[in-house]
Amino acid sequence: MRRRGRNECGRSDFVFVPELNVYSVVRNKAGKFLVLKRHNGIWEFPGGGIERGEVPERAAERETREETGLRVNAKKLICTTGATFANKHAVYIVYDSDLKGGKLKISGEHMEGRWAGRNELGRLKLGLNMQPILAYI
């Protein structure tokens, strides 16, 4: 649903776009979490937009495979989170995902990927929508 909003001058000449996304929280056997670094230096879990008609769990699995080459099973809802940017409000459905296989190969969407311990996650430059997730993992 697109909704007209008001900018800081009070004019209603921009369109507000809600966006529905997913994240996969993936741990390796050592208990470390897979995080990806965007080209702007912000770290995030694998994930992205849900396609029309797609079930959120399958979107989390697809996005993880596309961004990392890894196969996962989105098994349990962890939480939801979101952030507002310029003309959109991005809502994320966050899943605990089991690692099923594949070889880690970072797509061009990110510049780096790594396995990080829970304490290290708190020291990385995380996106606004990532901060609330740390309380649940």
Sequence and secondary structure as in RCSB ss.txt:
>XXXX:A:sequence
MRRRGRNECGRSDFVFVPELNVYSVVRNKAGKFLVLKRHNGIWEFPGGGIERGEVPERAAERETREETGLRVNAK
KLICTTGATFANKHAVYIVYDSDLKGGKLKISGEHMEGRWAGRNELGRLKLGLNMQPILAYI
>XXXX:A:secstr
  EEE  TTS   EEEEEEEEEEEEEB TTS EEEEEETTS EE SEEE  TT  HHHHHHHHHHHHHSEEEEEE
EEEEEEEEEETTEEEEEEEEEEEEEEE     TTEEEEEEE HHHHTTS B TTTGGGGGG 
